[in-house]
């Protein structure tokens, strides 16, 4: 199932994001990990989620894949916000740095993604994962290809 095609391929990326926000629509992995898009504007998005014990690794902390997924959403959807109808994108690479372990006591976390540069064929983004007090848990940079 292609969520964006379902929402409206004739819409700009930002219009698609606004429609997702209004209808609280998420792709499957967003549903599985309970990650929600909460803000979308030109070149910037925010996702929120609350880590819990079901996301733990064997060490008793939240698995790094959860943070990486939130940051990947933030980087990719920041690029989506710049798409014109008929355009698409794909992640070429993402680098994630883990700054502090999360547990279920961390509470709500926010992944904010922003465009660094956006060209005809490539986009570069950055994202930060913080708690509500602004404490940094993970960060990422990403390179994405713009497809026509």
Beta strands, then each sheet from edge to edge (+ up, - down):
strand 1: 36-41
strand 2: 44-50
strand 3: 88-98
strand 4: 108-118
strand 5: 122-131
strand 6: 136-147
sheet 1: 1+ 2- 4+ 5- 6+ 3-
end
